[in-house]
Amino acid sequence: MYLPRIAILISGKGSNMEAILKSCLTGELPAEVSFVGSDNINAKGLDTAATLGAQTRVFFYKRDGRKAAEEMIANAIEETETDWIVLAGFMKILSPEFVKRFHNRIINIHPSLLPSFPGAHGILDAWNAKADHTGVTVHIVDEEVDHGRILAQERVDILPEETLEMLEEKIHMVEHKIYKEALKKHFLENPISIEEWEEE
Ligand code: GRF
């Protein structure tokens, strides 16, 4: 069976990346991590990834500008024969050109039930809105921010006695479970390799 190759892009802690990488290593998620990339050289997740034996790469947005940094990501994707780009707390918005180039091959996780509470502060925004629930969404990335075909969603209740920190913790636990499950299902349903993408 073809083992899809995934690149995981992060900007910070990388707890979702860690959950995915570990499940690839145990075989729970039948995929291979080609590299873990970050726009932030100090991302804690880069150390975690390296400790777990993954190749790591840094893309210097500030130094090189978005266009050049994205070109370097694209080169890394091609050079490592990566099939899927998995965003896990990657805080840079990908340009429409980049999204078009890797059409349907970029997947993201967002900490809300999209289309509710898009943007960089999904959890906080739901909290401030005093919503009684929020959730987690895994989706294909299209040219709009936090938008695209939904692969999986799970509701998370916000209980009156909960603090923001408790809610964040609860959401992250759901994320770590739902992301690998959604990826597994999606890869099984789309057993397409880089060569086939190129032929499309
Ligand atoms: C997660 O909440 C994810 O949904 C959002 O950014 C956060 C990243 O957390 N896109 P981590 O770096 O995976 O710990």
Residues whose N, C-alpha, C, O or C-beta is under 5 A from the ligand:
A	BS01	GRF	G12 K13 G14 S15 N16 M17 A88 G89 I109 H110 P111
